[in-house]
Amino acid sequence: MTAALRYDYAPAACGGLRTRIAGTDVVLRASGAMWIDEEEALIVSDLHLEKGSSYAARGQLLPPYDTRETLGRLEFEVATMRPKVLVFLGDTFHDRRSEERLAPSEAARLRLLAAGRTLIWVIGNHDADGPQELPGEPVETLSLGDLTLRHEPLAGPRLGELAGHLHPCAKVAAAGGVVRRRCFVTDGERAILPAFGAYAGGLNVRDAAFAGMFARTPIAAALGAGRVHAVGWKSLRTD
């Protein structure tokens, strides 16, 4: 194991990073999903399905392929990890009408993802009504072992909290210039997951919105091509 900022992480065989959150073994995967070994649970946050159609309804045209792309990557993760529990960590849909705009073929793909496993929808601020016609259990918060899962992180250090909502991104100066990537951010006590959705944006982890959330100096686990890169706090740049 490699010591990093007073806690440990190590490369995982999948290209991700293996670490512990509040004593629970997890893998931070290059897709932006988190895997919890003990629970055989796969967690994804902020899919923002049908964001493209939401923008189109307001006259801002985007290619209408975000749901297809996002579900394709999620299907790969599910086929690879074969979770017993699949958790959507809030803002699965971009707005409260998104489920109505979902193509029948895409709804069928979501139903298949629920087949043979527990599907849980943590409610977010964009999808506060929860799913109406799709399988799965909507919840405000979820306990998995010693971890508490919610969409929006609470203020101040929170031991064992997993959250999304902030769409964390890491900005790093590299040899070829500045690189900006979605990332996990964690201090080993809590973690904030990156947005999984194809059209979801990102907020720099150096932004004031992240201030005061960590009991100790965190790292950013930046998503690369098939690999997660651990980046120390001092190496991160502001926007």
N, C-alpha and C positions, 0 to 999 in steps of 0.2 A: 504494500500500500504506500502511496505517496502522501507525505504530510503537506497540507495546504491550508494556511490560515487557521491553524489550530484544530482542524478536523480533517478527516481522511476521505479521499476519493480514489478511484482506480479505473482505468479503461475497462470497458465491458467488451465481450466478444462481438457484440452487434455493432461496435463503433460508438456506442454511447458511453456514459459515465456511470459507474456503480458507486453509490454513496449511501449514507444513512441520514434519515430525517427523524429527529427525536427518537433515535434508536431503532428505527424501522428500515430494513434494507429496501432500497429502491434502485431502479435503473432509469437514468435520464436518456431517453432515446433520441436519435438524430432527427426523427420525424417531428419532435416536439411533444410526443406522448410520454407519460410516466408509467413505469411498470412497478407494481408492488409485489415482491416475491411471495410473501407469506399469505396474502389474500388472493393471489393469482388474478390481480385486478389491473386493468388498463384504464388510464385516465387521460382524457383529452379536454382541452378548454377552449372556449371562444371560437367555435366553428363558424359562427355568423353565416349560416346557410341562407341562401337567397338574398345576399347583400346586393348582388348584381341586379336582380329584379326590383329590389327596393329602390335603388338609385334610378333605374329606368323609369319607374313610376313617377319620379320627380323630374324627369327630363335629362338626367345625367347618364348617358349611355355608356355601359361597360359591357364587354363580352359576357354573355349569359352562361358562363361555364364554371362559375366558382363552386356551385354545389357538386357538380359532377367531379371536378378535380379533388375537392376536399374529401368526398366519400370514397374516391378511388384510393387515396392515401390511407384513409382509415380502414378500408377493407384489407389492404395489405398488412397493416399492423395487427388486425384481428386474426388474419390467416396465419401470420407468423407467430404470434404469442399465444393464441387460443385461450383467451382469458375466460375465467368463470364469471367475472364481474366486469362490465363495461360502464364507465362513469363519464357522463358529459358534465363538465364542471361549469355549466352556466353559459349563457349567450350562445346556445346551440343554434338558435335562429336569430336572424338580424333584427326582426321586429315581430310584433304580435300577429301580423297577417302573413308571415312568411310560410307557415305551414299550409295555408290555403293556396299559395302560389306554387307549392312544391309539385313538380311533375309526378304523375302516377308511377313512372319508372323509378324515380328517386325515392319516393315513399316506400316502394317495394324493397329497395336496397336497405333502407333503414330497418324495415321489419325483419329482413334476413339477418341483420347484425344482432338483433335481439334473440334470434332462435337459439335455444339450447344454453342460454346464459342469463344472468340477471343484468338488466339494463336499468340504470338509474340516471335520472335527469335532475341535476342540481339546478335550481332556478336562478337565473341571472336577471340583470336589470333590463335587458333587451327582450327577454322571453318570460316575463313574470307570470304569465298565465299557464306556463307549462304546456306539454304536448296535449292535443285534443283527440286526435285519431290514431296516434302511433302507440306502440307498446312501450312499457317501461313505467317506472315509479318516479313521480316528481317529488322532490324533497327540498327543503330550505338548506339543511346541512346534513352531512352524512358522517358517521363514525366508522372507520376501518381500523380495527385494533387501537393503537394509541394515537392515530391521526384523526384530525377533524377536517373535513372537506367542506368548503363553502366557495361561493363565486367571488365575492368581493372581500379582500383581506381586511381584517380589523386593524385598527391603529395600534401602534406599539408592538413590541416583541410578543409573539404568540407561539408557545412551544407546541409543535405537532400540527400546525395549521398548513394545509395545502389550499391554495387559492389561485384564481386567474384574474380576469377583469382588466388588469393594467397593461397587458400585451407587452411584456418586457423585451427590450432590444439592447444589444451591446454594440458599442462603437469602439473600434480598435484601430490604431495606426499600424499599418503593415508595410512591408517593403514596397509593394506596388501602389501604396496610397492608403486611404482610409476605408475600412470595411465595416459595414453595419449589418448585424445579423440578429434574428430572433434568438432569445435565450431563456433558459431557466435562471432564476436568481435565488440563492440559498446560502444560509449560514450554518446548515446542519441542524437547525432547530425548526425552521419553517421553510417553505418554498413557494415561489410564485411561478406558475407555468406560463410558457409562451402561448400565444394564440395559434391554434391549429388551422384555422380557416384560410383558404387561398387568398381571399381579398382582405383579410384582417390586417390592419396597420400595426405599428409598434411605438412604444414609448421608451425613450432612453432611460436605462436604469439609474443614470445619474440625475434624473429629474427629481424635483422636490417631492413628488408624489410617493417616492420610495423612502424618503427620509424617516428615520426613527422606527422603521419596521423590524430591524434586525438587532439581536442582542450582541452580536459580534460582527466583525467585518465579513461581508459575504463574498462569494465568487459569482461570476456570470458563467453559465455553461452554454456557450454559443453554439448554435446549430450550423454545421458545415455540410458538405456533400458526403453523406454517409458516415459522418463522424461528429462527435460533440467535443468542443474545445474548452477546457477550463481556463478562464481568464481572471487573473487577480484584479482586485479593485483598483489598484494604482495604475493598471494598464488601460483602464477604460477612459474614454473621452466623452465630453459633453457634446451636444449638437451645436 
